[in-house]
């Protein structure tokens, strides 16, 4: 993959429905706070992405295979399972939002009444099937088809966002958007917004090496991946913030459940073209999601090839996409999902980065990654120090989320990562000294 391919891949990964929706969720902080946190958390999170990308470029392995170095040959199965769950979840999130677009397009084509819930449900289910077929096509050739989906998709997405930006800002002046504040009972504390953004961003960090291992140049794996990820994030999440606030001003009512791009496009009257391009962004993002989930599956099942793994996780994601249709609100499902993701990913990434860059000094013995009784076998295949540190990091995250001062300020994700990194580093040094 060239520098452009990696740049386009990470823009495409973030220029999607989920990113827009995250922007709409944190809009409940107000424009100034949400946009400031968006930039700060994005830059910090994607420094980690660039670091993990380096490891993939240097070793030629995907992220979950690299976890064998820190968690152990068998221990790496645990983060791999979490990666499958989270990327199948993200694929389902993007598919569901795009399926809403499909149902709205079908409503417009066939003239269904907006009050006809039965036909809307049929349209939604049809949308899920249509989008899942598109996703199967997008990953049919493995990394080759992903590369071409991103190359073509990013051009169309760029045109769409520029067009929609002009329409939204014509409808609602920027100064009104910047001074708008949500109702007090719906206000989102800054720390909770940080955790929401971190959970979203750190998910991509655990997939960084899946693509950087194909990089032609180190600069593509690091600099261009970092720039692309931040550009896609800030660009689309900012549009989510602006469009959600513009919708609230236009309708004189703020409802976080209306944050997804399909609903906003319909309420602002942007037409079928906007809804169709939303479907496209789902395909570009899910090509990355499904690749990451498939790569994690190959680390668990050694004989499973990448292409069959991609088909399997895509079919699972299709089934998972039906879940939000049967719960109270999509927002509740989404926030619950993000809380679960954020709790596990931060400590996991902290342990890997300390192990690879500090303890092992970027010198993993790749040939020993499959060896029983080798240097990465630890105790029966598990590095108990890593697993214990990870568990404590997860518990710490949960406890910090109970403190109002944390929810109002820093959030729990980055403090939990820092403490986990220090614990793992010191315990591993003590362990080696005893040996």
C-alpha distance (Angstrom), angle and dihedral (degrees) to the residues before:
residue distance angle dihedral
X1 . . .
X2 3.79 . .
X3 3.81 125.7 .
X4 3.81 88.2 -97.0
X5 3.81 92.1 50.8
X6 3.80 92.7 53.8
X7 3.80 91.9 42.7
X8 3.83 90.6 51.3
X9 3.81 92.6 43.1
X10 3.80 93.2 56.7
X11 3.80 94.1 42.1
X12 3.81 87.6 50.4
X13 3.80 91.1 47.1
X14 3.80 90.8 57.8
X15 3.81 101.3 29.5
X16 3.77 91.7 82.1
X17 3.77 148.2 101.9
X18 3.81 94.8 -87.2
X19 3.81 92.1 54.6
X20 3.80 90.9 48.6
X21 3.79 89.8 49.2
X22 3.83 91.8 49.9
X23 3.81 87.8 52.6
X24 3.80 89.3 51.5
X25 3.81 91.5 50.2
X26 3.83 95.0 51.2
X27 3.83 90.2 45.1
X28 3.80 82.6 86.0
X29 3.85 85.7 79.0
X30 3.81 91.5 63.0
X31 3.81 125.0 -104.0
X32 3.82 100.6 -79.2
X33 3.82 96.6 46.8
X34 3.79 95.8 41.4
X35 3.82 95.4 47.4
X36 3.82 92.4 45.9
X37 3.81 92.6 50.1
X38 3.79 89.8 45.5
X39 3.81 91.9 61.0
X40 3.82 97.3 40.3
X41 3.81 96.5 47.1
X42 3.81 91.6 42.1
X43 3.80 94.1 53.5
X44 3.80 92.9 46.4
X45 3.81 95.1 45.1
X46 3.77 94.5 48.5
X47 3.78 93.0 51.0
X48 3.81 82.0 68.6
X49 3.81 88.9 48.4
X50 3.80 90.9 54.4
X51 3.82 90.6 49.1
X52 3.80 93.5 50.9
X53 3.82 88.0 45.6
X54 3.79 89.6 58.0
X55 3.79 90.3 56.1
X56 3.80 91.5 51.9
X57 3.80 92.2 48.4
X58 3.82 92.6 48.4
X59 3.80 97.2 45.6
X60 3.81 104.7 28.3
X61 3.82 90.5 -131.7
X62 3.79 132.1 121.1
X63 3.80 119.8 -112.1
X64 3.79 98.3 -100.3
X65 3.82 92.7 49.1
X66 3.81 87.7 52.2
X67 3.81 89.1 55.1
X68 3.82 86.7 74.3
X69 3.79 87.6 76.5
X70 3.80 93.5 61.1
X71 3.82 105.6 22.2
X72 3.81 98.4 33.7
X73 3.81 133.5 -108.0
X74 3.82 92.4 -73.0
X75 3.80 95.5 25.0
X76 3.82 90.5 65.5
X77 3.80 88.0 69.5
X78 3.83 89.5 75.3
X79 3.84 97.2 59.9
X80 3.82 87.8 39.4
X81 3.80 90.7 58.4
X82 3.81 90.3 48.5
X83 3.80 89.9 50.0
X84 3.78 91.9 52.3
X85 3.81 90.7 49.8
X86 3.80 95.3 46.7
X87 3.81 97.2 44.7
X88 3.79 92.5 44.8
X89 3.82 84.6 50.3
X90 3.80 92.7 50.9
X91 3.80 90.8 46.9
X92 3.81 88.2 52.7
X93 3.84 91.8 48.9
X94 3.81 92.3 52.8
X95 3.79 92.7 42.4
X96 3.81 92.8 50.3
X97 3.81 93.1 51.3
X98 3.81 90.6 47.2
X99 3.83 89.8 47.1
X100 3.81 88.2 56.8
X101 3.81 86.6 55.9
X102 3.80 90.6 50.6
X103 3.83 91.0 50.9
X104 3.82 90.7 50.1
X105 3.83 90.9 49.2
X106 3.82 89.9 49.6
X107 3.82 89.9 48.7
X108 3.80 89.6 53.5
X109 3.83 94.3 45.3
X110 3.80 96.2 46.8
X111 3.79 97.5 33.4
X112 3.81 97.0 -121.9
X113 3.76 117.3 174.4
X114 3.81 115.0 -106.8
X115 3.82 86.6 -129.0
X116 3.82 93.6 56.9
X117 3.81 98.8 102.6
X118 3.81 93.8 174.8
X119 3.80 93.5 58.4
X120 3.81 90.7 42.9
X121 3.81 89.2 54.6
X122 3.83 90.7 49.0
X123 3.82 89.1 48.2
X124 3.81 91.1 50.1
X125 3.81 92.6 50.9
X126 3.80 90.4 46.6
X127 3.81 87.9 51.0
X128 3.79 92.0 53.5
X129 3.81 91.2 52.1
X130 3.83 93.3 45.6
X131 3.82 93.1 48.6
X132 3.80 92.1 46.2
X133 3.82 90.3 54.1
X134 3.82 89.2 51.2
X135 3.81 89.6 50.1
X136 3.81 91.7 51.2
X137 3.80 88.6 53.7
X138 3.81 91.8 47.2
X139 3.83 93.0 57.3
X140 3.82 98.2 33.0
X141 3.82 93.9 108.9
X142 3.80 97.9 36.7
X143 3.81 117.2 -130.0
X144 3.84 91.5 -6.0
X145 3.80 94.5 62.8
X146 3.81 90.9 41.8
X147 3.80 89.2 55.0
X148 3.81 93.4 51.8
X149 3.81 93.8 43.4
X150 3.81 88.6 55.7
X151 3.81 94.2 45.2
X152 3.79 93.7 53.5
X153 3.79 98.4 31.8
X154 3.77 97.3 53.2
X155 3.83 91.7 59.7
X156 3.82 92.8 52.5
X157 3.80 92.6 43.4
X158 3.82 90.5 51.8
X159 3.80 91.9 53.5
X160 3.82 91.2 47.8
X161 3.81 96.5 50.2
X162 3.80 93.7 47.2
X163 3.80 90.2 49.9
X164 3.79 93.8 46.5
X165 3.82 92.1 46.1
X166 3.80 90.5 57.3
X167 3.83 92.2 48.4
X168 3.81 95.0 47.9
X169 3.82 94.5 46.6
X170 3.81 90.6 48.0
X171 3.79 89.5 54.9
X172 3.81 96.5 46.1
X173 3.85 121.8 23.2
X174 3.81 115.6 -122.1
X175 3.82 93.7 -122.2
X176 3.82 89.9 60.0
X177 3.80 90.6 51.0
X178 3.82 92.4 48.6
X179 3.81 94.3 51.5
X180 3.82 96.8 42.0
X181 3.81 117.8 114.6
X182 3.82 127.0 -168.8
X183 3.83 122.0 -120.1
X184 3.81 110.3 -82.4
X185 3.80 94.1 -115.2
X186 3.83 90.2 56.0
X187 3.82 97.1 42.1
X188 3.83 114.1 127.8
X189 3.85 115.3 -142.0
X190 3.82 115.3 -123.7
X191 3.82 94.6 -118.6
X192 3.79 92.4 54.2
X193 3.80 89.4 50.0
X194 3.82 89.1 52.4
X195 3.82 90.3 53.3
X196 3.81 91.6 47.3
X197 3.81 91.9 52.0
X198 3.81 93.2 42.3
X199 3.81 92.5 52.1
X200 3.79 89.5 51.8
X201 3.81 95.5 45.7
X202 3.80 98.8 41.3
X203 3.80 90.1 55.3
X204 3.81 87.7 68.6
X205 3.80 91.2 47.8
X206 3.80 90.0 64.8
X207 3.83 88.9 57.0
X208 3.81 97.6 45.2
X209 3.81 98.0 101.3
X210 3.82 91.2 46.9
X211 3.81 87.1 76.1
X212 3.81 104.7 23.3
X213 3.82 89.6 61.8
X214 3.83 86.1 71.1
X215 3.83 93.6 48.8
X216 3.80 119.3 126.7
X217 3.80 92.5 -155.9
X218 3.79 135.4 29.9
X219 3.80 89.8 -129.0
X220 3.81 89.9 61.2
X221 3.78 91.7 50.6
X222 3.79 93.4 49.7
X223 3.81 119.6 16.0
X224 3.81 99.0 30.8
X225 3.79 93.5 41.3
X226 3.82 89.6 50.7
X227 3.81 93.3 48.3
X228 3.81 93.8 44.3
X229 3.81 94.1 49.1
X230 3.82 92.7 48.8
X231 3.79 94.0 43.8
X232 3.81 92.5 51.1
X233 3.80 92.2 45.0
X234 3.81 98.6 46.8
X235 3.78 93.1 39.9
X236 3.80 98.6 51.4
X237 3.81 99.6 31.6
X238 3.82 89.3 50.1
X239 3.80 88.8 52.5
X240 3.80 87.6 50.3
X241 3.81 90.2 52.3
X242 3.81 93.6 46.8
X243 3.82 96.0 43.4
X244 3.81 93.3 46.6
X245 3.81 92.3 50.1
X246 3.81 90.8 43.8
X247 3.81 89.6 52.7
X248 3.83 90.5 49.1
X249 3.82 90.9 51.0
X250 3.80 93.3 44.8
X251 3.81 94.7 48.0
X252 3.84 92.9 33.8
X253 3.78 88.1 -130.3
X254 3.82 131.3 93.0
X255 3.80 115.1 -147.0
X256 3.84 117.1 168.7
X257 3.82 88.4 -157.6
X258 3.82 87.5 69.4
X259 3.80 93.4 60.6
X260 3.79 98.1 103.9
X261 3.83 116.6 101.6
X262 3.80 94.9 -122.7
X263 3.82 93.2 58.0
X264 3.81 92.7 42.9
X265 3.81 92.9 47.9
X266 3.81 89.7 51.7
X267 3.83 95.1 45.8
X268 3.80 92.8 47.1
X269 3.81 90.6 47.6
X270 3.81 96.4 -121.6
X271 3.80 93.1 152.4
X272 3.80 138.3 -134.7
X273 3.82 94.4 -54.9
X274 3.80 91.4 64.6
X275 3.79 90.4 49.5
X276 3.81 92.1 50.1
X277 3.81 92.2 51.8
X278 3.82 89.0 49.7
X279 3.81 85.5 58.6
X280 3.81 88.5 52.6
X281 3.81 93.1 52.3
X282 3.80 88.6 54.1
X283 3.80 89.3 56.8
X284 3.83 94.8 49.0
X285 3.81 92.9 48.0
X286 3.78 96.4 42.8
X287 3.78 91.8 51.9
X288 3.82 85.1 67.2
X289 3.83 94.7 40.2
X290 3.78 93.4 51.2
X291 3.80 93.2 44.4
X292 3.82 89.4 54.6
X293 3.81 93.0 47.5
X294 3.81 91.7 46.7
X295 3.80 92.1 48.9
X296 3.82 90.4 51.8
X297 3.81 89.9 51.3
X298 3.81 91.4 54.6
X299 3.81 89.3 56.2
X300 3.81 90.2 56.6
X301 3.79 97.7 41.3
X302 3.80 105.7 41.4
X303 3.83 95.4 -167.1
X304 3.81 93.7 49.7
X305 3.81 112.8 104.8
X306 3.81 121.2 -141.8
X307 3.82 99.0 -111.0
X308 3.84 96.5 52.3
X309 3.82 88.2 44.1
X310 3.82 89.7 54.8
X311 3.81 92.0 51.7
X312 3.81 91.6 48.6
X313 3.82 95.7 50.5
X314 3.82 90.8 45.0
X315 3.80 91.3 55.4
X316 3.82 90.6 46.9
X317 3.82 90.1 49.5
X318 3.81 89.2 52.6
X319 3.80 90.8 57.2
X320 3.83 92.6 45.5
X321 3.82 90.5 52.3
X322 3.80 90.1 68.9
X323 3.84 91.9 62.1
X324 3.85 97.8 80.3
X325 3.80 89.0 54.6
X326 3.81 88.9 67.7
X327 3.81 102.1 43.4
X328 3.82 132.2 84.2
X329 3.81 97.5 -98.1
X330 3.77 136.2 -12.4
X331 3.82 89.6 -126.4
X332 3.81 92.1 59.7
X333 3.81 91.1 50.4
X334 3.80 91.3 46.6
X335 3.81 95.4 49.6
X336 3.82 92.0 46.5
X337 3.80 89.3 51.2
X338 3.82 92.5 49.5
X339 3.81 92.1 49.6
X340 3.79 90.4 53.6
X341 3.79 93.5 46.8
X342 3.82 94.6 48.0
X343 3.78 92.9 49.7
X344 3.82 93.9 60.3
X345 3.80 107.3 28.8
X346 3.82 102.6 58.6
X347 3.83 96.8 57.0
X348 3.83 91.4 41.4
X349 3.82 92.7 54.3
X350 3.82 92.1 44.3
X351 3.82 91.3 55.3
X352 3.79 93.9 48.2
X353 3.83 94.7 48.3
X354 3.81 93.2 48.3
X355 3.79 90.8 47.5
X356 3.81 97.2 47.2
X357 3.80 101.2 38.6
X358 3.82 104.6 27.2
X359 3.81 109.3 25.6
X360 3.82 101.3 29.7
X361 3.82 94.7 27.4
X362 3.84 93.4 -138.0
X363 3.80 91.5 -58.2
X364 3.80 109.7 118.9
X365 3.81 116.1 166.2
X366 3.79 96.2 -129.9
X367 3.81 94.3 -174.8
X368 3.82 88.9 61.5
X369 3.82 95.4 54.4
X370 3.83 91.7 97.7
X371 3.79 98.5 37.0
X372 3.81 119.6 115.4
X373 3.80 108.0 -138.9
X374 3.82 90.0 16.0
X375 3.83 126.3 128.2
X376 3.83 91.8 -80.5
X377 3.79 96.1 47.1
X378 3.83 92.1 84.2
X379 3.87 105.6 164.3
X380 3.82 110.3 -4.4
X381 3.82 89.3 -34.9
X382 3.82 96.1 -47.8
X383 3.81 129.1 102.6
X384 3.79 97.7 -142.6
X385 3.81 92.0 -170.6
X386 3.82 90.5 58.9
X387 3.79 94.1 44.4
X388 3.83 92.6 47.5
X389 3.81 91.9 47.4
X390 3.79 89.8 48.6
X391 3.81 92.5 50.0
X392 3.81 91.4 49.5
X393 3.81 89.9 48.6
X394 3.81 90.7 53.3
X395 3.82 91.2 48.6
X396 3.82 90.8 47.5
X397 3.81 90.7 51.2
X398 3.80 90.0 52.0
X399 3.81 92.9 48.2
X400 3.81 93.6 46.8
X401 3.81 90.1 52.8
X402 3.81 88.0 62.2
X403 3.83 92.1 61.2
X404 3.84 115.0 90.4
X405 3.82 91.8 -152.2
X406 3.83 90.7 57.9
X407 3.80 92.6 46.6
X408 3.80 89.9 50.6
X409 3.82 96.6 47.8
X410 3.83 131.3 10.8
X411 3.77 102.5 7.0
X412 3.80 122.4 -135.9
X413 3.81 102.3 -92.3
X414 3.80 104.1 77.0
X415 3.86 97.2 38.0
X416 3.84 88.4 50.9
X417 3.83 89.9 49.9
X418 3.81 92.2 50.3
X419 3.80 94.6 49.2
X420 3.82 92.0 45.4
X421 3.81 91.5 50.7
X422 3.82 92.8 50.8
X423 3.83 93.0 45.9
X424 3.80 93.4 49.7
X425 3.81 93.4 44.7
X426 3.81 94.3 50.5
X427 3.81 95.7 41.8
X428 3.81 92.3 49.7
X429 3.83 90.8 49.5
X430 3.81 89.9 50.2
X431 3.81 90.8 47.5
X432 3.82 92.6 52.9
X433 3.81 92.1 46.7
X434 3.82 90.3 55.0
X435 3.78 89.8 51.5
